[in-house]
Amino acid sequence: MTGKVIGGKGVFETLMSAFSTICLRLIVIVLLGFFLHACAAPPKMRLSRAEPARPERAIEQHAFPAAKGDQVMGRLAVVRVQDGDALPDIARHFGLGHESINAANPDVDVWAPGNGSRVLLPLMFVLPDAPRQGIVINLASMRLFHYGGKNRPVLTYPVGIGEEGRSTPMGAMFVERKTVRPTWYVPASIRRDHAQRGDPLPAEVPPGPDNPLGEYALYLSRTSYVIHGTNKPYSIGLRATNGCIRLYPEDVEKLYRAVPVKTSVYVVNQPYLVGRAGGMLYLEAHAPQEELNAADVKKKLYARLKDIEKKEALRLDWNRVEETVTQARGIPVPILEGGGGREGMIANAVEVQRPARLTGQPRVPPFKAGAWYVRADETIGEVNARRLAAVLNHQGPQIPARVVQKGDRYQVLAGPYSKKRAAEEAARRIKSDLEIEVVILGPAQSRDLAQQAASRQ
């Protein structure tokens, strides 16, 4: 193996291709996903209608028992967010990726969901149609499954995968070697791409906050591909890499310790997953990625379901099948007649208490008069300002940002920075990643802002 790896692409280069709700030149993402009647649920999911369910303090997030013969594991839950939360924060804490939590919550604002908003946690999974051994990665669901052996729970983690044009390869591989605090040897093609964007990269990036491989790397037998951590954790659940498989920092550490060298790795791309549990047949649907022929994949799914219906003398609810495929919300839905459907599952979702602290949720330092700041050079409404501040706070590494009111309008300030050079670097990143014009504010200007804020109190 050459030791060279395909490293990480900036998360917000991917984010900006899909988000159109911020009234700026900013194009972020509308990214930044259930449930059945009690009669159709596996036994552990049934809730009594006579007594309201009490909120649970915790729920399975990574380790799930999978009964022999069952192809579905986990359960669905709901949590109510607090003011200041963003869906990426909820996703990371509960072991979910961006795309899955966004698909499951299409009516919830990604960056400013609002205090008390009800967020569905799609923690129920149909296992990929692949051998239950070693590591299995489904590109369509952007999820990794680790089968540790007989009588051991299945471990599952959300992943970031290769962007269109630099897709993560499919097929059988194995873990060839493992490294703590790896060095990133930057491929020439990636260096050229960054140079063209005015963001030159060195030939080697040592361990540290600027290394896109994070703290742990599992090098695969397919040269140049790696399962690794990241310095951009909010890219997990997105097509945001140059081909590698990327995990949250806390997840890759667990995987690194659990997976020995020579462990098999099998990568599939299965947008439509069919599985059984508790006597019910489920369909989990994801939007087919660009590399797949969507019509052909759908045709094969329908042929498979018709074959099941014929051979097992079952009656499928074909309207529900079509609805599930069309919506592609990544939620296992019962598809037998009388199965209850997604609405019933939503009604029976397990309520989970929001923890006092969400894993990795970014914090913003207090405003500091006399420090350097970077101001988005546009005056925008409060909600859009909150969205932009959230986007900056979820950059990797974080660009701390806050909303500042100026009269009846709102601006976003990034900082504080003790030195002008640090403010200039933040300004460069904002302009490069988000295509927003910015203004650097010096110590005298930040003191004026502090005085103006004090005079309004």
C-alpha positions as CSV (number, residue, x, y, z in Angstrom):
1,M,0.0,0.0,0.0
2,T,1.4,3.4,-0.9
3,G,0.2,5.1,2.3
4,K,-1.5,7.8,0.4
5,V,-5.2,8.3,1.2
6,I,-8.1,10.2,-0.2
7,G,-8.9,12.7,2.5
8,G,-11.7,14.9,3.5
9,K,-13.5,17.5,1.4
10,G,-14.8,20.6,3.3
11,V,-18.3,19.7,4.7
12,F,-19.9,23.0,3.7
13,E,-18.8,22.7,0.1
14,T,-21.3,19.8,0.1
15,L,-23.8,21.6,2.3
16,M,-24.1,24.6,0.0
17,S,-25.4,22.6,-2.9
18,A,-28.8,21.9,-1.3
19,F,-29.8,24.7,1.0
20,S,-31.9,27.7,-0.3
21,T,-33.8,29.0,2.6
22,I,-31.2,31.6,3.8
23,C,-31.9,34.9,2.1
24,L,-28.3,35.5,1.2
25,R,-26.0,34.4,-1.5
26,L,-25.4,31.6,0.9
27,I,-26.7,28.3,-0.6
28,V,-26.3,25.9,2.3
29,I,-28.5,22.8,2.6
30,V,-32.0,21.9,3.2
31,L,-30.6,18.9,4.8
32,L,-28.7,20.7,7.7
33,G,-34.5,11.2,9.4
34,F,-42.0,5.6,11.3
35,F,-43.7,3.9,13.0
36,L,-46.7,1.4,13.3
37,H,-49.8,0.6,15.2
38,A,-49.1,-1.4,18.3
39,C,-50.5,-4.6,16.8
40,A,-47.8,-4.6,14.1
41,A,-44.8,-3.7,16.3
42,P,-42.2,-6.1,17.5
43,P,-42.9,-6.9,21.2
44,K,-40.3,-4.4,22.6
45,M,-41.9,-1.5,20.7
46,R,-45.4,-2.0,21.9
47,L,-46.8,0.8,24.1
48,S,-50.0,0.7,26.0
49,R,-52.7,3.1,24.9
50,A,-54.3,3.0,28.3
51,E,-51.3,4.6,30.0
52,P,-49.2,7.4,28.3
53,A,-45.6,6.6,27.8
54,R,-43.1,8.2,30.2
55,P,-40.0,9.8,28.7
56,E,-36.9,7.6,28.9
57,R,-33.6,9.0,29.8
58,A,-31.7,7.0,27.2
59,I,-32.1,4.8,24.2
60,E,-29.9,2.5,22.3
61,Q,-27.7,4.4,19.9
62,H,-25.0,2.1,18.6
63,A,-25.3,-1.4,20.1
64,F,-28.4,-3.3,19.1
65,P,-29.4,-7.0,19.8
66,A,-30.4,-8.7,16.7
67,A,-32.6,-11.8,17.3
68,K,-31.7,-14.8,15.2
69,G,-33.7,-14.7,12.0
70,D,-34.8,-11.1,12.4
71,Q,-33.6,-8.6,9.8
72,V,-34.7,-5.4,11.6
73,M,-33.2,-4.0,14.8
74,G,-33.7,-1.0,17.1
75,R,-36.7,1.2,17.7
76,L,-37.9,4.6,16.8
77,A,-37.9,7.5,19.3
78,V,-38.7,11.2,19.6
79,V,-37.0,14.0,21.5
80,R,-38.0,17.6,22.0
81,V,-35.3,20.1,21.4
82,Q,-34.3,23.2,23.3
83,D,-33.7,26.8,22.0
84,G,-30.3,26.9,20.4
85,D,-30.2,23.2,19.3
86,A,-29.7,22.4,15.6
87,L,-30.6,19.1,14.0
88,P,-26.9,18.2,13.5
89,D,-26.5,18.4,17.3
90,I,-29.4,16.0,17.8
91,A,-28.1,13.7,15.1
92,R,-24.6,13.4,16.5
93,H,-25.7,12.8,20.1
94,F,-28.1,10.0,19.1
95,G,-25.8,8.3,16.6
96,L,-27.4,9.5,13.4
97,G,-26.2,11.2,10.3
98,H,-27.4,14.4,8.7
99,E,-29.3,12.9,5.8
100,S,-31.1,10.4,8.0
101,I,-32.4,12.9,10.6
102,N,-33.3,15.4,8.0
103,A,-35.2,12.9,5.9
104,A,-37.1,11.8,8.9
105,N,-38.0,15.3,9.9
106,P,-38.8,17.2,6.6
107,D,-40.9,19.8,8.4
108,V,-38.3,20.7,11.0
109,D,-35.9,23.7,10.4
110,V,-32.4,22.2,10.2
111,W,-30.5,25.0,11.8
112,A,-33.2,26.7,13.9
113,P,-35.8,24.1,14.9
114,G,-37.2,26.2,17.7
115,N,-37.7,25.4,21.4
116,G,-39.9,22.4,22.0
117,S,-39.9,21.1,18.4
118,R,-40.5,17.4,18.2
119,V,-37.7,15.5,16.4
120,L,-38.0,11.9,15.3
121,L,-34.9,9.7,15.9
122,P,-34.8,7.0,13.2
123,L,-33.0,4.4,15.3
124,M,-34.6,1.4,13.7
125,F,-32.7,-0.2,10.9
126,V,-33.3,-2.9,8.3
127,L,-29.9,-4.8,8.0
128,P,-28.3,-4.8,4.6
129,D,-28.6,-7.8,2.4
130,A,-25.0,-9.0,3.0
131,P,-23.1,-11.5,5.1
132,R,-23.4,-10.8,8.8
133,Q,-19.7,-10.8,9.5
134,G,-17.1,-8.1,10.0
135,I,-18.0,-4.6,8.7
136,V,-20.8,-4.0,6.3
137,I,-21.3,-0.5,4.9
138,N,-24.5,0.5,3.0
139,L,-23.7,3.6,1.0
140,A,-27.4,4.3,0.4
141,S,-28.2,4.7,4.1
142,M,-24.7,6.0,4.9
143,R,-24.4,3.6,7.7
144,L,-21.8,1.1,8.9
145,F,-22.7,-2.2,10.6
146,H,-20.1,-4.2,12.6
147,Y,-20.9,-7.8,13.4
148,G,-18.6,-8.8,16.2
149,G,-19.5,-12.4,16.5
150,K,-22.1,-14.8,17.8
151,N,-24.3,-13.6,20.7
152,R,-22.8,-10.1,20.4
153,P,-24.8,-7.0,19.6
154,V,-24.6,-5.4,16.2
155,L,-22.7,-2.1,16.4
156,T,-23.8,0.6,13.9
157,Y,-22.6,4.1,13.1
158,P,-23.5,6.8,10.6
159,V,-20.8,7.6,8.1
160,G,-19.8,10.2,5.5
161,I,-19.0,8.8,2.1
162,G,-17.6,9.8,-1.3
163,E,-19.1,12.7,-3.1
164,E,-20.5,12.2,-6.6
165,G,-17.6,11.7,-9.0
166,R,-15.5,10.4,-6.2
167,S,-17.7,7.6,-5.0
168,T,-16.7,5.2,-2.3
169,P,-16.0,1.9,-4.1
170,M,-18.2,-1.2,-3.5
171,G,-17.2,-4.8,-3.0
172,A,-15.2,-7.0,-0.6
173,M,-12.1,-5.6,1.2
174,F,-10.5,-6.0,4.6
175,V,-8.7,-3.9,7.2
176,E,-5.0,-4.1,6.3
177,R,-3.6,-1.9,9.0
178,K,-4.6,0.6,11.7
179,T,-3.0,3.8,12.9
180,V,-3.5,6.3,15.7
181,R,-2.9,10.0,14.8
182,P,-2.3,9.3,11.1
183,T,-0.6,11.7,8.7
184,W,-2.6,12.6,5.6
185,Y,-0.5,12.3,2.4
186,V,-2.5,14.5,0.1
187,P,-3.1,13.0,-3.4
188,A,-2.0,15.3,-6.2
189,S,-5.5,15.5,-7.7
190,I,-6.9,16.9,-4.4
191,R,-4.0,19.4,-4.1
192,R,-4.9,20.6,-7.6
193,D,-8.6,21.0,-6.8
194,H,-7.8,23.0,-3.6
195,A,-5.2,25.2,-5.4
196,Q,-7.8,26.1,-8.1
197,R,-10.2,27.2,-5.3
198,G,-7.5,29.4,-3.7
199,D,-7.0,27.0,-0.8
200,P,-3.6,25.4,-1.3
201,L,-2.7,22.2,0.6
202,P,0.7,20.9,1.6
203,A,1.9,17.5,0.4
204,E,1.5,16.1,3.9
205,V,-0.8,17.1,6.8
206,P,0.5,16.0,10.2
207,P,-1.8,14.9,13.1
208,G,-3.7,17.8,14.6
209,P,-6.9,19.9,14.2
210,D,-6.3,20.5,10.5
211,N,-6.0,16.8,9.6
212,P,-9.2,15.5,7.9
213,L,-8.4,11.9,9.0
214,G,-8.9,12.7,12.6
215,E,-7.3,10.6,15.4
216,Y,-7.9,7.1,14.1
217,A,-7.5,5.4,10.7
218,L,-8.3,1.9,9.5
219,Y,-6.5,1.5,6.1
220,L,-8.3,-0.9,3.7
221,S,-6.9,-3.4,1.4
222,R,-8.2,-1.3,-1.5
223,T,-5.3,1.1,-1.9
224,S,-6.0,4.8,-1.0
225,Y,-9.3,4.1,0.9
226,V,-9.6,4.4,4.6
227,I,-12.2,4.3,7.4
228,H,-11.2,7.2,9.6
229,G,-12.3,10.0,11.9
230,T,-12.7,13.6,11.0
231,N,-12.1,17.2,11.9
232,K,-15.4,18.1,10.3
233,P,-17.9,16.0,12.4
234,Y,-21.0,17.6,11.0
235,S,-20.2,16.1,7.6
236,I,-21.2,12.7,8.8
237,G,-24.3,11.5,6.9
238,L,-23.3,13.4,3.8
239,R,-21.6,12.7,0.6
240,A,-18.7,14.8,1.6
241,T,-15.4,12.9,1.2
242,N,-13.1,12.0,-1.7
243,G,-14.0,8.4,-1.4
244,C,-13.1,7.4,2.1
245,I,-15.5,6.4,4.9
246,R,-15.7,9.0,7.7
247,L,-17.1,8.6,11.2
248,Y,-17.7,10.9,14.2
249,P,-14.6,11.2,16.3
250,E,-16.2,9.4,19.3
251,D,-17.5,6.6,17.0
252,V,-14.2,5.9,15.1
253,E,-12.4,5.5,18.4
254,K,-14.9,2.7,19.5
255,L,-14.7,1.1,16.1
256,Y,-10.9,1.2,16.1
257,R,-10.7,-0.6,19.4
258,A,-13.3,-3.2,18.4
259,V,-12.0,-4.1,15.0
260,P,-8.8,-6.2,14.6
261,V,-6.6,-6.2,11.5
262,K,-7.8,-8.5,8.7
263,T,-11.5,-7.9,9.6
264,S,-13.6,-8.2,6.4
265,V,-15.2,-5.1,5.0
266,Y,-18.1,-5.3,2.5
267,V,-19.5,-2.2,0.9
268,V,-22.9,-2.3,-0.8
269,N,-25.3,0.3,-2.2
270,Q,-28.9,-0.8,-1.3
271,P,-31.5,2.0,-1.2
272,Y,-34.4,-0.4,-0.7
273,L,-34.1,-2.7,2.3
274,V,-36.6,-5.4,3.0
275,G,-36.6,-7.2,6.4
276,R,-38.7,-9.2,8.9
277,A,-39.1,-8.8,12.6
278,G,-41.9,-9.7,15.0
279,G,-43.9,-11.3,12.3
280,M,-44.0,-8.1,10.2
281,L,-42.4,-7.3,6.9
282,Y,-40.8,-3.9,6.7
283,L,-39.5,-1.7,3.8
284,E,-36.8,0.9,4.4
285,A,-36.4,3.3,1.5
286,H,-33.6,5.8,0.7
287,A,-33.4,8.0,-2.4
288,P,-31.2,6.1,-4.9
289,Q,-27.8,7.9,-5.4
290,E,-26.7,9.2,-8.8
291,E,-24.6,6.2,-9.6
292,L,-27.6,3.9,-9.6
293,N,-30.4,3.6,-12.2
294,A,-33.3,4.6,-10.0
295,A,-35.9,3.0,-12.3
296,D,-34.1,-0.3,-12.5
297,V,-33.5,-0.5,-8.8
298,K,-37.2,0.2,-8.2
299,K,-38.2,-2.4,-10.7
300,K,-36.1,-5.0,-9.0
301,L,-37.6,-4.1,-5.6
302,Y,-41.2,-4.6,-6.9
303,A,-40.2,-7.9,-8.5
304,R,-38.8,-9.1,-5.2
305,L,-41.9,-8.1,-3.2
306,K,-44.2,-9.7,-5.7
307,D,-42.2,-12.9,-5.4
308,I,-42.4,-12.8,-1.6
309,E,-46.1,-12.1,-1.8
310,K,-46.6,-15.1,-4.1
311,K,-44.3,-17.7,-2.4
312,E,-45.5,-16.9,1.2
313,A,-49.1,-16.2,0.4
314,L,-48.9,-12.7,1.9
315,R,-51.0,-9.7,1.1
316,L,-48.9,-6.5,0.7
317,D,-50.3,-3.0,0.9
318,W,-49.0,-1.8,-2.5
319,N,-50.2,1.8,-1.9
320,R,-48.0,1.9,1.2
321,V,-45.1,0.4,-0.7
322,E,-45.3,3.1,-3.4
323,E,-45.7,5.8,-0.8
324,T,-42.6,4.6,1.1
325,V,-40.5,4.4,-2.0
326,T,-41.7,7.9,-3.2
327,Q,-41.0,9.6,0.2
328,A,-37.7,7.8,0.8
329,R,-37.5,8.9,4.4
330,G,-35.2,6.1,5.5
331,I,-37.7,4.7,8.0
332,P,-38.7,1.0,8.2
333,V,-42.4,0.9,7.4
334,P,-44.6,-2.2,7.8
335,I,-46.0,-3.1,4.3
336,L,-48.3,-6.0,5.0
337,E,-52.0,-5.2,4.8
338,G,-53.2,-4.1,8.2
339,G,-49.7,-3.3,9.3
340,G,-50.5,0.2,10.5
341,G,-48.1,2.2,8.4
342,R,-45.8,5.1,9.1
343,E,-48.4,7.2,10.9
344,G,-49.0,4.5,13.5
345,M,-45.3,4.2,14.1
346,I,-45.0,7.9,14.7
347,A,-47.7,7.8,17.2
348,N,-45.9,5.0,19.1
349,A,-42.4,6.4,19.0
350,V,-40.6,6.1,22.3
351,E,-40.2,9.5,23.9
352,V,-36.6,10.3,25.1
353,Q,-35.5,13.1,27.4
354,R,-33.1,15.5,25.9
355,P,-29.8,15.2,27.9
356,A,-28.4,18.2,29.7
357,R,-25.5,18.3,27.2
358,L,-25.5,17.1,23.6
359,T,-22.3,15.3,22.4
360,G,-20.0,17.7,20.6
361,Q,-22.5,20.6,20.6
362,P,-20.5,23.7,19.8
363,R,-20.2,26.4,22.4
364,V,-19.7,30.1,21.6
365,P,-17.3,32.1,23.9
366,P,-18.7,35.2,25.6
367,F,-18.5,38.5,23.7
368,K,-15.2,40.2,24.4
369,A,-14.8,43.9,23.9
370,G,-11.5,44.8,22.4
371,A,-11.1,41.6,20.4
372,W,-11.1,41.0,16.7
373,Y,-14.3,39.8,15.0
374,V,-15.6,39.0,11.5
375,R,-19.0,40.3,10.4
376,A,-21.1,38.9,7.6
377,D,-21.4,41.9,5.3
378,E,-25.1,41.6,5.0
379,T,-28.0,42.6,7.3
380,I,-30.6,39.8,7.6
381,G,-33.6,38.8,9.5
382,E,-33.3,37.1,12.9
383,V,-34.2,33.6,11.8
384,N,-31.8,33.7,8.9
385,A,-29.1,35.2,11.1
386,R,-29.6,32.3,13.5
387,R,-29.3,29.9,10.7
388,L,-26.1,31.4,9.4
389,A,-24.6,31.6,12.9
390,A,-25.4,27.9,13.4
391,V,-23.7,27.0,10.0
392,L,-20.6,28.8,11.1
393,N,-20.6,27.1,14.5
394,H,-20.8,23.8,12.8
395,Q,-17.9,24.3,10.5
396,G,-14.9,22.1,11.1
397,P,-13.0,23.4,12.9
398,Q,-15.7,25.6,14.5
399,I,-15.9,29.3,13.6
400,P,-17.6,30.6,16.7
401,A,-20.5,32.9,15.8
402,R,-23.3,34.8,17.4
403,V,-26.3,36.9,16.3
404,V,-26.1,40.7,17.1
405,Q,-29.1,43.0,16.9
406,K,-28.6,46.4,15.3
407,G,-31.8,48.4,15.6
408,D,-34.5,46.2,14.2
409,R,-32.1,44.2,12.1
410,Y,-29.6,41.4,12.8
411,Q,-26.0,40.6,11.9
412,V,-23.7,37.7,12.5
413,L,-20.4,38.1,14.2
414,A,-17.7,35.5,14.2
415,G,-15.1,35.5,17.0
416,P,-13.7,36.6,19.4
417,Y,-10.1,36.5,18.1
418,S,-7.1,37.8,20.0
419,K,-5.1,38.5,16.9
420,K,-5.8,40.0,13.5
421,R,-4.3,37.0,11.7
422,A,-6.8,34.6,13.3
423,A,-9.6,36.9,12.2
424,E,-8.2,37.1,8.7
425,E,-8.1,33.2,8.5
426,A,-11.7,33.0,9.7
427,A,-12.7,35.6,7.0
428,R,-10.9,33.6,4.4
429,R,-12.7,30.4,5.4
430,I,-16.1,32.0,5.4
431,K,-15.6,33.5,2.0
432,S,-14.1,30.3,0.5
433,D,-16.7,27.9,2.0
434,L,-19.8,29.9,2.0
435,E,-19.2,32.6,-0.6
436,I,-20.2,35.4,1.7
437,E,-18.5,38.8,1.8
438,V,-17.3,39.7,5.2
439,V,-15.8,42.7,7.1
440,I,-13.1,42.4,9.8
441,L,-13.8,44.4,12.9
442,G,-10.9,45.6,15.0
443,P,-10.7,46.1,18.8
444,A,-12.0,49.7,18.6
445,Q,-15.0,48.7,16.7
446,S,-15.8,45.8,19.0
447,R,-15.6,48.2,22.0
448,D,-18.1,50.4,20.2
449,L,-20.4,47.5,19.8
450,A,-20.2,46.7,23.5
451,Q,-21.0,50.3,24.4
452,Q,-24.0,50.3,22.1
453,A,-25.3,47.1,23.6
454,A,-24.8,48.4,27.1
455,S,-26.7,51.6,26.2
456,R,-29.7,49.6,25.0
457,Q,-30.0,47.7,28.3
